[in-house]
Amino acid sequence: MKQSARCMLLALLAICSGAAHAEWPDDRPIQVYVGFAAGGGTDTMARTMAPFIQKYLGGKATLVVQNKPGAAGEIANIGLMRARPDGYTVGVVNLPAMAFGPLYRNTQFKPQSLQLVARVLSDPTILVAKKDSPYNSLNEIVAALKKNPKSLTFGHNGVGTNGHLALLQLQNAAKVKLNDIPFNGTSQSKTALFGGHIDFAAVTTGEMQDVGKEAVPLKILVQMSDQRATAIPAVPTAKEQGVDDVMPAERGIAVPVGVPPQIVAKLRSAIQSTLKDPEYLKKAANDTPVLAFLGGDEWQKEISGRQQTLKKLAESMPKE
């Protein structure tokens, strides 16, 4: 009798749980954690996508973007890791930063504590300078650094981010020493560049679609990639100038491990529908050339395939 009652209770709980998942999301807000400052590429992507994801989730829930900058996105990732796995806290994650941090220093965050939902874009890092900079190519920069190590300053969006790793790969491949300066996001490094406080900034193509049209015009010197991006086909790649294995900046959506698969599937579907929406594509003009949807499982396989490259870079970093 007791066994029968227990089975009935478990069955009832399963039915209730399934119903709750089927009703997700209700009219509660869905928090979207962003690990970089407002105004940067990650923040802009999240805020542009939010109303469209809301629409494709049924229009009940409101997506609320929360900026939690610091430690190359780690602060936001820790918050996401510790959130309840109920689908009401999601995060924009940045690769390779998310995978790189734990390889070179002790960190509270563990990548396996998050489940990837979908990749949204894959975007090469580019090196930009003020229009009046005397440098016009990567070769000129390398020559200057060989003559006078650490004489040039390079801003990036945080230790372990795509910008930082691209610069680290450049330094190792060209056998030079550069002076890199981390910021809490691309918007801050661009401000420093505009003000003449640094010589160059490592950003992404999606963040620089209006290059040359800013109040302080900039120019692109090199795209740190193996192939020329369609958005900037005239700009030479790092590979063309002897620097290989430069990883792209990737952004996507993740949730804490334990979120029910039905919820993950709904969210993934809403993201995919958003990236096909004509109105979204119009509003996200800067990101459109680098949109690259990929399901979470497939994205995880790609990331795992880069671990050896990341480990080699980690070994070249000073240990904390």
C-alpha positions, 0 to 999 in steps of 0.5 A: 500500500505504501509503495503504491502511494509512493508511486502515485505521488511520484507520478503526480510530481512528474505530471506537475513538473511537466506542466510547469515546464510546458508553461515556461515562461510565465510573466516573470522577468528573465534575467540576462547576465552580460559580463561586460560594460554597457555599450560594448558588443556583447551588451548591444547584442543582448539588448537588440535580441531581447525583444525578439526572443521575448516575442518568440517565447510567446510574449509573456516574459520580459528579458531584462539585461543586467551588466555584471562587468569584470574578470573577462566575464567571469563575474557574470558567469559565476552569477549564472552558475549559482542561479536557480536552474529554472529558466529565469536566469540566462547569460550571454557567454563569450568564447574563448574567455569562458574556456580560457580563464580556468586554464591559467588561474584559480577561479570559482567558475567552472565551464562545466557548470553552464549548459550552452544553448546556442551560439549566436555569432562568430566574429574575428578580432581586428586591430584598429588605430586612430586614422592619424596613426603612423602605423598602417600594417601589422608588419610595421607594428612588429618592426617597431616592437622588435626595435623597441619592445613594449613601446606600443600600447594595445587595449583589449576587453579583459584578460582571457578575452578574444582580444587579449588572446589574439594579442597573445598569439601575435606576441608569441608568433612574431616573437615580440613584447607588446604592452597590453592594457585590459579594460572592462569591455570594448566600449572602454578600450575604444574610449581610451583609443579615441582619447589617445591613451593607447595606440591600438585596440583589439575589437571585433568586426561587429563592433566596428562596422562604422569604422572611419565614421566616428567622431575620432575616425579609426582605421583597421590594420589587420583582421586576426583570422585565417580568412578575410571576413566578408564585412571587411574584404580589403583588410589583410589577415594575420595569417597572410602576415605570418600569425596562425591559429587566431581564434574568433570571438564567439558569443552565445546564450547559456543557462545553469546546468540542470535547466530542464531540456524542454526549456532549453529547447524552447529557448534555442528555438526562440534564438534561432527564430530571432536570427531569421527575423527580418526586423531583427536583421535590420536592427542588428546590422553590425552583427548580421555579417557575423551571425553564425547560429549553432546548437549548444551541443555542436558548439561545445564540440567545437570548443573542446577541439580548441583546448590544446591551443588554449592550453598552450596560450595558458602556459605562456601566461604568468600564473596568478 
